[in-house]
Amino acid sequence: MQLKAPIQYVKGVGPTRAKAFEKLSVTSVGALLRYYPRAYEDWSRIVPIREMPENETCCIRATVCHQPTKIRVPGGLLLYKTTVTDGEGLLNLTFFNNKYIGNQLHEGEEYLFFGKAARNKYGAREMASPLFQKPQSARRIRPIYPSSSALPSKTIERCVQNALDSLDAPIPDFLPEEVRVRNGLCTLDEAIHSIHFPKDNAALETARKRLIFDELFLLQLGLLQMKSRTQTLSTGCVVTHDETARFAAHLPFTMTNAQKRAVREAVADMRSGEPMNRLLQGDVGSGKTAVAAALVYTAAANGLQSAVMAPTEVLAEQHLRTFENFFAGTNVHTALLTGSMTAAEKRAVKAALADGSVQLAVGTHALIQQDVDFCRLGLVVTDEQHRFGVAQRASLAAKGDNPHILVMSATPIPRTLGLMLYGDLNVSVLDELPPGRQPVETYCVGTSYRPRIYNFLKKHIQRGLQCYIVCPLVEEGESNLVPAQEYYEKLQSGVFRGYRLGLLHGRMKPKEKDAVMRAFAAGEIDLLVSTVVIEVGVDVPNAVVMVIENAERFGLSQLHQLRGRVGRGSEKSTCILISDAQNEEAKARFNVLCETTDGFKIADADLKLRGPGDFFGKRQHGLPALHLADLLRDTKMLVTVRHAAEALLARDPTLSDPAHAALRKQTDKMFAAANIG
């Protein structure tokens, strides 16, 4: 059977299961083999019964002492109990509502049992409903797949085994042999077999190393090629004279050295004859918008228009106000374009963009609509890159003659990782805060402090200031957490009765969310109860206290982003983390946050402490999806891969060598799936 063959022809699949697999995006034999296990059961490490670790999953090799006996308990539940021994210890087994267990376990026969070890109130060792198999037929490391009700993990396991058994030939390798050998990697055929059915842990690690290398290698090849294509493009938007010094003199403050450096780097790009592709990365409050404004001003002085795209209407409106303040008294005319504007308002703005009378358009996705035309679009600025994919960036850029692109992000990313991750962009970093900006004081306290915290909030509200309380998202079955809606209602009818409270959560409609944020920004809400949707929010200088409930539920970088909602005015600001968590990881996160407000130090600490859940989310900043590779955990591998990709492209920049045809096909496939390039 070939890798392209439809999955329904795999033994054990058929038309019905093929439809269930289709819901998992698995339609061919090749796709099934790329459907990797999410975890593994390690049956290879057998533990003596007397040494069983309590409340941990382990594997026992033991003989059945007697046939399972049936016990009926109140409510009609059937229990089956037996005892097994390894010759030195005894282990009690209980199975629930499994009427076939008597035919599956036989007295005097030996089995492997896999389950969570425990002790009953009398001190006897026991396991509840363990998995079991005969030692001679046992698969020592068993794969556990992401499953559905129609496709349990064991069914997927059998189908994968049948698919591997039916292959006509070894899985062809797309990685150049020299790259594979130089980096000590196994063949793709060996990796695919071992990722599903490793003979031991060493084989599993060998397979993971190869497959992670593949994903990162293809990612880097694609990004480097995108960067190369950009560098070979010419732009019709060349800046001939630099007006940033005049703009800086117009400002009521002095730019930081980091801002000046970022402006110099960007202007050099804009004068080069090639379109700029630059990431401007800086912590909350580091002055990214002022850098963008300097570039917009210079673009306008060179007869070029600019477009700034923000993720929400409220944020777009805030940007417009900021830019209007920057450009007061200059010849730079601005306009707003969002989806909620009236048809007449949109027509007027579009006409002004088309005839060139507006030099700066600030808006949302409305800017990339087909009927929006610019007279001479020269600079595209996107805000908060994790809200926009590369494809959306390209859609806006397509409205000009290869315009310059500036991507602004406040998401702290370790410097080395940022250089790798944004392979298609050059990077400028704002690593100092403007003078006069006060750091946010941060404290971590237990839930017993809640009454004192409420009084602290009231004191600030009575002074005319505003506050936030952030609640974590509550998943189904998590009874120990209070949803934001319920918390809001409890506060409104209780301790904060008579105060102006607002509620913001992800299930609200966009217009409802915008209305709440507008009211908060206008000072019409004293205390805003919110979920993490506030993480990327508007600038409210009057908000000075941020309280984060169940702080252990948030990652370090996410806590830092939330904290960035306060400390934007001249008033002293405070962030209070509420948590009773005693685990070491949570305490380490809180210590870092209380000790520093430097987003890059926090990012480095986050990299050491935990995985990428918070950092990139599922879509990893609009980049292609990665299935095994982890951009944080595999940072060392990413550096190795980057060098390997650069070396290969130095010899064959377009992968046009016939020996690299398969590699080019895989790279194109990865980026096509993400609608990039």
C-alpha positions in Angstrom: 0.0 0.0 0.0 1.2 3.5 -0.8 1.2 6.6 1.5 -1.2 8.4 -0.8 -3.8 5.6 -0.6 -7.2 6.6 1.0 -7.4 5.5 4.6 -10.5 3.5 4.1 -8.4 0.7 2.4 -6.3 0.2 5.6 -7.2 -3.1 7.2 -9.7 -2.5 10.1 -10.8 1.0 8.8 -13.5 0.8 6.0 -15.9 3.5 4.9 -17.5 4.2 8.3 -14.3 4.6 10.3 -12.8 6.5 7.4 -15.5 9.2 8.0 -14.5 9.3 11.7 -10.8 9.6 10.8 -11.7 12.4 8.4 -13.0 14.4 11.4 -9.5 14.1 12.8 -8.1 15.4 9.5 -6.8 12.0 8.6 -7.7 11.0 5.1 -4.7 8.9 3.8 -2.3 6.3 4.9 0.4 9.0 5.1 -1.8 11.2 7.2 -2.5 8.3 9.6 1.2 7.7 10.0 1.7 11.4 10.8 -1.0 11.2 13.4 1.4 11.0 16.4 0.6 9.6 19.8 0.0 12.2 22.5 1.5 10.0 25.3 2.8 6.5 26.0 2.2 3.8 28.6 5.5 2.4 29.7 5.1 -1.3 30.4 8.8 -1.9 30.1 9.7 -0.8 33.7 8.3 -3.6 35.9 8.1 -2.8 39.6 7.9 -5.5 42.4 4.6 -5.3 44.3 6.3 -4.5 47.6 8.0 -1.4 45.9 4.9 0.0 44.2 5.0 3.8 44.3 1.8 5.0 46.0 -0.7 7.0 43.8 1.5 6.6 40.7 1.0 4.6 37.6 3.2 1.5 37.3 3.5 -1.9 35.7 3.4 -5.2 37.8 4.2 -8.7 36.5 2.1 -11.2 38.6 0.2 -14.4 38.7 -3.6 -14.6 39.3 -4.2 -16.3 42.7 -7.9 -17.1 42.1 -10.6 -16.5 39.4 -12.3 -13.0 39.8 -15.3 -13.2 42.1 -18.4 -11.2 41.5 -19.8 -8.9 44.1 -23.1 -6.9 43.7 -23.2 -3.7 45.6 -26.2 -1.4 46.3 -27.4 0.4 43.2 -26.8 -2.6 40.9 -23.1 -2.0 40.4 -21.1 -5.2 39.8 -17.6 -5.5 41.2 -15.1 -8.3 40.3 -12.2 -8.9 42.7 -9.1 -11.0 42.6 -5.7 -11.1 44.1 -2.3 -11.5 42.2 1.2 -12.2 43.4 4.7 -11.8 42.1 6.0 -14.4 44.7 6.9 -11.8 47.3 3.9 -9.4 47.6 0.2 -9.5 47.2 -1.9 -7.1 45.2 -5.7 -6.8 45.3 -7.4 -6.0 42.0 -11.0 -4.6 41.5 -12.8 -4.3 38.2 -16.1 -2.4 37.8 -19.0 -3.6 35.7 -16.8 -5.9 33.5 -18.7 -9.1 33.1 -16.1 -10.6 30.8 -13.2 -10.3 33.3 -13.8 -13.9 34.4 -13.0 -15.2 30.9 -10.0 -12.9 30.5 -8.1 -13.6 33.7 -7.3 -17.2 34.6 -6.1 -18.6 37.9 -2.5 -19.6 37.9 -1.6 -17.6 34.7 0.8 -14.7 34.6 0.0 -11.2 33.3 1.3 -7.7 33.1 -0.9 -5.2 35.0 -0.7 -1.5 34.4 -2.5 1.0 36.6 -2.4 3.4 39.6 -1.1 1.8 42.7 -2.8 2.6 46.1 -3.3 1.3 49.6 -6.7 0.6 51.2 -7.5 1.7 54.8 -6.0 -1.6 56.1 -2.7 -0.9 54.4 -3.1 -3.6 51.7 -1.9 -2.8 48.2 -4.5 -2.5 45.4 -5.2 -1.4 41.9 -8.6 -0.4 40.4 -9.4 -1.5 36.9 -5.8 -2.0 35.6 -5.0 -2.7 32.0 -3.5 -6.1 31.5 -1.9 -8.3 28.8 0.0 -11.5 28.5 3.8 -11.0 28.9 4.8 -12.9 25.8 2.5 -10.7 23.6 3.0 -7.4 25.4 4.0 -4.3 23.6 6.4 -2.8 26.2 5.7 0.9 25.3 2.1 1.5 24.1 1.0 4.6 22.2 -1.9 6.7 23.5 -3.5 8.7 20.6 -5.7 11.8 20.6 -9.0 10.0 20.2 -12.8 10.5 19.7 -15.8 8.6 20.9 -15.9 6.9 17.5 -12.2 6.2 17.5 -10.7 5.1 20.8 -6.9 5.1 21.1 -6.7 1.2 20.9 -8.6 1.3 17.6 -6.3 3.9 16.2 -3.3 1.9 17.5 -4.5 -1.2 15.5 -5.1 0.8 12.4 -1.6 2.4 12.5 -0.1 -1.1 13.0 -2.0 -2.4 10.0 -1.0 0.6 7.9 2.7 0.1 8.7 2.4 -3.6 8.0 0.8 -2.9 4.6 3.4 -0.5 3.2 4.9 -1.5 -0.2 8.3 -0.1 0.6 10.2 1.9 3.3 9.0 5.5 3.8 11.0 7.7 1.4 13.3 10.3 3.1 13.1 13.9 2.0 16.0 15.1 4.2 19.3 15.3 2.3 21.6 12.5 3.4 24.4 14.8 4.3 22.1 16.8 6.6 20.8 13.6 8.2 24.2 12.1 8.9 25.8 15.3 10.0 23.1 15.8 12.7 23.1 12.2 13.8 19.5 11.5 12.8 17.8 8.2 12.0 16.0 7.6 8.7 12.4 8.8 8.3 11.2 5.2 8.0 12.8 4.3 11.3 11.4 7.4 13.0 7.8 6.8 11.9 7.9 3.2 13.0 9.5 4.1 16.4 7.3 7.1 17.2 4.3 4.8 17.1 5.8 1.6 18.4 9.2 2.1 20.1 11.0 -0.9 21.3 12.4 1.1 24.2 12.7 4.7 25.5 16.0 5.2 23.6 14.3 4.3 20.3 11.4 6.8 21.1 13.9 9.6 21.8 15.8 8.8 18.6 12.5 9.1 16.6 11.4 12.3 18.4 14.8 13.9 17.7 14.4 13.1 13.9 10.8 14.3 13.6 11.3 17.4 15.7 14.4 18.3 13.5 12.2 17.8 10.4 9.5 20.2 11.6 11.9 22.9 12.6 14.1 22.5 9.5 11.1 22.9 7.2 9.9 25.9 9.3 13.3 27.6 9.0 13.8 26.8 5.3 10.4 28.4 4.6 11.0 31.5 6.7 14.5 32.0 5.4 13.3 31.7 1.8 10.5 34.2 2.5 13.1 36.6 3.9 15.3 36.0 0.9 12.5 36.6 -1.5 11.7 39.9 0.3 15.4 40.9 0.0 15.4 40.3 -3.7 12.3 42.3 -4.2 12.5 46.0 -5.2 10.0 48.4 -3.8 8.4 51.4 -5.3 8.3 53.0 -1.9 11.9 54.0 -1.3 12.4 56.8 1.3 14.8 59.3 -0.1 15.0 61.7 2.8 14.8 61.0 6.5 12.5 63.2 8.4 12.6 61.4 11.8 14.8 64.0 13.4 12.2 66.7 12.6 9.5 64.5 14.0 11.5 63.8 17.2 11.9 67.5 17.8 8.2 68.0 17.4 7.5 65.5 20.3 6.9 66.9 23.8 9.3 64.3 25.2 12.8 62.9 24.3 12.9 59.5 22.7 14.9 56.8 24.5 18.1 55.5 23.0 16.3 52.2 22.2 13.6 54.1 20.3 16.2 56.1 18.4 18.1 52.9 17.5 14.9 51.2 16.3 14.0 54.2 14.1 17.5 54.3 12.6 17.3 50.6 11.8 13.8 50.9 10.2 14.7 54.0 8.1 17.8 52.3 6.8 15.6 49.5 5.6 13.1 51.9 4.0 16.0 53.7 2.1 17.6 50.4 0.9 15.5 49.9 -2.2 14.1 46.7 -0.7 10.8 46.5 1.2 11.3 46.6 5.0 10.2 43.5 7.0 10.9 44.3 10.6 9.6 43.2 14.0 9.5 45.9 16.6 9.5 44.1 19.9 9.2 45.9 23.2 7.7 45.5 26.6 4.4 47.2 27.6 5.0 51.0 27.7 8.4 50.9 25.9 7.2 53.4 23.3 6.5 51.2 20.2 3.8 53.6 18.9 6.1 56.6 19.0 8.6 54.6 16.8 5.8 53.7 14.4 4.7 57.4 14.3 8.2 58.5 13.4 8.2 56.2 10.4 4.6 57.2 9.4 5.8 60.9 9.5 8.8 60.1 7.3 6.7 58.1 4.9 4.2 61.0 4.6 7.1 63.4 4.0 8.2 61.2 1.1 4.7 61.1 -0.5 3.8 57.7 0.9 0.6 56.6 2.8 0.7 54.3 5.9 -1.8 51.8 7.3 -1.9 50.7 10.9 -4.0 47.5 11.6 -5.1 46.7 15.2 -6.9 43.6 16.4 -10.0 45.3 17.9 -12.1 48.4 17.1 -11.5 49.9 20.6 -7.7 49.4 20.2 -7.9 51.0 16.6 -9.7 54.0 18.0 -7.1 54.3 20.8 -4.2 54.2 18.2 -6.0 56.9 16.2 -6.2 59.2 19.1 -2.5 58.6 19.9 -1.4 59.2 16.4 -3.6 62.4 16.2 -1.8 63.7 19.2 1.6 62.9 17.7 0.7 64.6 14.4 -1.1 67.7 15.8 0.3 70.7 14.0 1.8 68.7 11.1 0.6 68.0 7.6 -0.2 64.3 8.4 -3.9 63.7 8.0 -5.4 60.6 9.7 -8.6 58.5 9.3 -10.3 55.6 11.0 -11.7 52.6 9.1 -13.6 49.9 11.1 -16.4 47.5 10.4 -19.0 49.3 12.6 -18.8 52.6 10.7 -21.7 53.6 8.6 -21.6 53.0 4.8 -21.4 56.7 4.2 -18.4 57.1 6.6 -16.6 54.2 5.0 -17.2 55.6 1.5 -15.7 59.0 2.6 -12.6 57.4 4.1 -12.0 55.1 1.1 -12.3 58.0 -1.2 -9.7 60.0 0.8 -7.3 57.0 0.8 -7.8 56.6 -2.9 -7.1 60.2 -3.8 -4.2 60.5 -1.3 -5.7 63.3 0.9 -5.3 61.0 4.0 -1.7 59.9 4.8 -2.5 57.5 7.6 -5.4 55.0 7.9 -5.9 53.2 11.2 -8.3 50.3 11.4 -9.2 46.7 11.9 -9.6 43.9 9.3 -11.7 46.4 7.4 -8.5 47.7 6.0 -7.8 44.5 4.0 -11.3 44.4 2.3 -11.1 44.2 -1.4 -12.7 47.6 -2.1 -10.1 49.5 -0.1 -7.6 51.2 -2.4 -4.7 53.4 -1.5 -3.2 56.2 -3.7 0.4 55.2 -2.7 0.6 52.8 0.2 4.2 52.8 1.5 4.2 51.5 5.1 2.1 48.8 6.8 2.1 48.5 10.6 0.4 45.6 12.3 -0.1 45.7 16.1 0.1 42.7 18.4 1.4 40.1 15.9 -0.1 37.2 17.8 -3.5 38.4 16.6 -2.6 38.5 12.9 -1.2 35.7 10.7 1.4 36.2 8.1 -1.3 35.9 5.4 -3.3 38.9 6.8 -0.1 40.9 6.8 0.4 40.0 3.2 -3.2 40.9 2.2 -2.6 44.5 3.4 0.8 44.7 1.8 -0.7 43.6 -1.5 -2.5 47.0 -1.7 0.8 48.7 -2.4 4.0 48.3 -4.5 5.9 46.1 -2.1 5.4 48.5 0.8 7.5 48.4 4.0 6.1 46.3 6.8 6.6 46.9 10.6 5.2 44.3 13.0 4.8 45.5 16.6 4.6 43.0 19.4 4.5 43.4 23.2 4.6 39.7 23.8 7.9 39.1 25.6 10.0 36.5 23.7 13.5 35.5 24.7 15.9 37.4 22.4 17.5 34.3 20.8 14.2 32.7 20.3 12.7 35.9 18.7 15.5 35.9 16.1 14.7 32.3 15.3 10.9 32.5 15.4 10.6 35.6 13.2 12.8 34.1 10.5 11.1 36.2 7.8 11.7 39.5 9.7 14.5 41.6 11.0 14.2 42.4 14.7 14.4 45.7 16.6 14.2 45.5 20.4 13.0 48.3 22.7 14.8 47.3 25.9 14.4 50.4 28.0 11.3 52.2 29.3 10.7 56.0 28.8 11.8 58.1 31.9 9.1 58.7 34.5 7.2 55.5 33.9 6.7 53.8 37.3 7.1 50.1 37.7 4.0 48.2 39.0 4.4 47.0 42.5 3.5 43.3 42.6 2.4 41.2 45.6 1.3 37.6 46.1 -1.1 36.7 48.9 -3.4 33.9 49.9 -7.2 33.9 49.7 -7.5 34.9 53.4 -6.4 38.4 52.3 -9.4 38.9 50.1 -11.4 41.2 52.5 -8.4 43.5 52.9 -7.9 43.5 49.1 -11.6 44.6 48.6 -11.0 47.5 51.0 -7.8 48.4 49.1 -9.8 48.5 45.9 -12.6 50.6 47.5 -10.0 53.2 48.7 -8.7 53.7 45.2 -12.2 53.8 43.6 -13.3 56.5 46.2 -10.3 58.6 45.0 -11.8 58.4 41.4 -9.4 55.7 40.2 -10.3 52.4 38.5 -9.4 48.7 39.1 -9.5 45.3 37.5 -10.2 41.8 38.8 -9.2 39.0 36.5 -10.6 35.5 36.8 -9.2 32.4 35.0 -11.3 30.6 32.4 -13.3 27.8 34.1 -13.4 24.4 32.3 -16.2 22.0 32.8 -15.9 20.0 36.0 -13.6 22.5 37.8 -15.7 23.0 40.9 -13.0 24.8 42.8 -13.1 27.9 40.6 -15.7 30.6 40.3 -16.6 31.8 36.8 -16.3 35.5 36.1 -20.0 35.9 35.6 -20.8 34.4 39.0 -18.0 36.4 40.7 -19.3 39.6 39.1 -22.9 39.0 40.3 -21.6 38.1 43.8 -19.6 41.3 44.1 -22.3 43.5 42.6 -24.9 42.3 45.1 -22.5 42.1 48.0 -19.3 43.8 49.0 -19.3 46.2 46.0 -23.1 47.1 46.1 -23.5 50.7 45.0 -20.3 50.7 43.0 -20.2 50.8 39.1 -19.1 47.3 38.1 -18.5 45.9 34.6 -18.1 42.4 33.2 -16.0 41.2 30.3 -15.6 37.7 29.0 -14.9 35.8 25.8 -18.4 34.6 25.2 -19.8 38.1 24.8 -20.4 39.4 21.3 -17.7 41.7 19.9 -20.0 44.7 20.1 -20.8 44.0 23.8 -17.1 43.7 24.6 -16.4 46.9 22.8 -19.2 48.7 24.7 -17.8 47.6 28.0 -14.2 48.6 27.2 -15.4 52.0 25.9 -17.3 52.5 29.2 -14.3 51.5 31.2 -12.0 53.8 29.2 -14.5 56.7 29.6 -14.4 56.2 33.4 -18.0 55.0 33.6 -17.0 51.7 35.3 -15.1 51.6 38.6 -14.3 48.0 38.8 -14.0 45.7 35.8 -14.3 41.9 36.3 -12.8 40.1 33.4 -11.3 36.9 32.0 -8.0 37.0 30.0 -9.7 38.8 27.1 -8.4 41.9 28.8 -4.8 40.8 28.1 -4.7 42.8 24.9 -6.7 45.8 25.9 -7.0 49.6 25.6 -4.8 52.0 27.4 -6.7 53.3 30.6 -4.2 55.5 32.5 -6.8 55.8 35.3 -6.7 52.1 36.1 -4.2 51.5 38.9 -4.9 48.2 40.6 -5.0 44.7 39.0 -6.2 41.8 41.1 -5.7 38.3 39.6 -7.7 35.5 41.1 -6.3 31.9 41.1 -3.0 33.3 39.8 -1.5 29.8 39.7 -3.8 29.1 36.7 -1.8 31.6 34.5 1.6 31.3 33.0 4.3 33.8 33.8 4.3 35.7 30.6 0.5 35.9 30.7 0.6 37.3 34.2 3.1 39.9 33.0 0.8 40.8 30.1 -2.2 41.2 32.4 -0.1 43.3 34.8 0.7 45.6 31.9 -2.9 46.8 31.9 -2.1 49.1 34.9 0.8 51.5 35.5 0.0 53.5 32.4 -0.5 56.9 34.1 1.3 59.0 36.7 -0.4 57.3 39.7 1.4 54.5 41.6 0.0 51.1 40.5 -0.3 47.7 42.1 -0.8 44.2 40.9 -2.1 41.6 43.5 -1.8 37.9 42.8 -4.3 35.8 44.8 -3.3 32.1 45.2 -3.2 29.4 47.8 -1.0 27.2 45.6 1.9 25.6 47.4 3.6 23.8 44.5 7.2 24.9 43.7 6.5 25.9 40.0 3.7 28.3 41.0 5.8 29.8 43.8 8.8 30.3 41.4 6.5 32.1 38.9 5.2 34.4 41.6 8.7 35.2 42.9 9.9 36.2 39.4 6.9 38.4 38.9 7.3 40.1 42.3 11.0 40.7 41.7 11.1 42.2 38.2 9.0 44.1 35.7 11.4 43.5 32.8 9.4 41.5 30.2 12.5 40.0 28.7 13.9 38.7 32.0 10.4 37.3 32.6 10.4 35.6 29.2 13.7 34.0 29.9 12.5 32.8 33.3 9.3 31.4 31.7 11.4 29.6 29.1 13.3 27.9 32.0 10.2 27.2 34.2 7.5 25.9 31.8 6.3 25.0 28.4 4.8 27.2 25.6 1.1 27.2 26.4 1.1 30.8 27.2 3.8 32.0 25.0 2.5 31.3 21.6 -0.9 29.7 21.9 -2.0 27.1 19.3 -1.2 29.1 16.2 2.3 30.3 17.1 1.9 33.8 15.7 0.5 32.8 12.4 3.3 30.4 11.6 2.7 26.8 10.4 1.4 24.4 13.0 4.0 22.2 14.7 2.9 18.7 15.9 5.9 17.5 17.9 8.3 20.4 18.0 8.0 23.0 20.8 9.5 26.4 20.1 10.5 26.8 23.8 11.5 23.4 24.8 13.5 22.7 21.6 15.4 26.1 21.5 18.8 24.4 21.3 17.6 22.2 18.5 16.2 25.3 16.8 19.7 26.9 16.8 21.2 23.8 15.2 18.4 23.6 12.6 18.8 27.3 11.8 22.5 26.8 11.0 21.7 23.7 8.9 19.0 25.5 6.9 21.3 28.5 6.3 24.1 26.3 5.1 21.8 24.4 2.7 20.2 27.6 1.3 23.7 29.1 0.8 24.4 26.3 -1.7 20.9 26.1 -3.2 18.9 29.2 -2.4 15.7 28.1 -4.2 16.0 24.3 -3.5 16.1 23.9 -7.3 18.6 21.1 -7.2 16.8 17.8 -8.2 18.3 16.2 -5.1 16.3 18.7 -3.0 12.9 18.3 -4.9 11.3 16.2 -2.1 12.5 18.7 0.5 11.1 21.7 -1.5 7.8 19.8 -1.8 7.6 19.3 2.0 8.4 22.9 2.7 5.8 24.2 0.3 3.3 21.8 1.8 3.9 23.0 5.3 3.5 26.7 4.4 0.6 26.1 2.1 -1.3 24.4 4.9 -0.8 27.6 6.9 -1.8 29.8 4.0 1.6 31.5 4.0 4.1 32.5 1.3 
